[in-house]
Amino acid sequence: MQKTKKSIAKRFKLSAKGKLMRRTPGFRHLMATKSSKQKRRASQDKQVDAGRAANLKRGLPHGL
């Protein structure tokens, strides 16, 4: 039985349809200088690209 890689589990989540989702970087500070459009788009989760997702899913054996 494979253990879950906690560093992956903290940064990525699986959607209901099995897509690997990530947070947008640069959303923690310096918000006053960013446009409303940047902030709006950064607040939404992004999908991890397919090539990288296959590798990362191996670290989430239980589908967290």
URHUSUL-V54165 format. One record per residue. N is the residue number from 0. RES is the residue in three letters. SS is DSSP state (@ for helix, = for strand, . for the rest). PSI is psi in whole degrees, 0 to 359 (NA if undefined). Layout:
{{N/RES/SS/PSI} {N/RES/SS/PSI}}
This chain:
{{0/MET/./128} {1/GLN/./138} {2/LYS/./153} {3/THR/./134} {4/LYS/./108} {5/LYS/@/330} {6/SER/@/326} {7/ILE/@/318} {8/ALA/@/328} {9/LYS/@/331} {10/ARG/@/338} {11/PHE/=/149} {12/LYS/=/150} {13/LEU/=/135} {14/SER/./175} {15/ALA/./330} {16/LYS/./6} {17/GLY/./9} {18/LYS/./146} {19/LEU/=/125} {20/MET/=/149} {21/ARG/=/163} {22/ARG/./157} {23/THR/./134} {24/PRO/./159} {25/GLY/./30} {26/PHE/./13} {27/ARG/./339} {28/HIS/./169} {29/LEU/./41} {30/MET/@/336} {31/ALA/@/332} {32/THR/@/353} {33/LYS/./146} {34/SER/./163} {35/SER/@/322} {36/LYS/@/316} {37/GLN/@/315} {38/LYS/@/321} {39/ARG/@/315} {40/ARG/@/326} {41/ALA/@/340} {42/SER/./345} {43/GLN/./145} {44/ASP/./150} {45/LYS/=/156} {46/GLN/=/137} {47/VAL/./138} {48/ASP/./155} {49/ALA/@/319} {50/GLY/@/322} {51/ARG/@/328} {52/ALA/@/321} {53/ALA/@/319} {54/ASN/@/316} {55/LEU/@/327} {56/LYS/@/335} {57/ARG/./335} {58/GLY/./354} {59/LEU/./70} {60/PRO/./339} {61/HIS/./8} {62/GLY/./55} {63/LEU/./NA}}
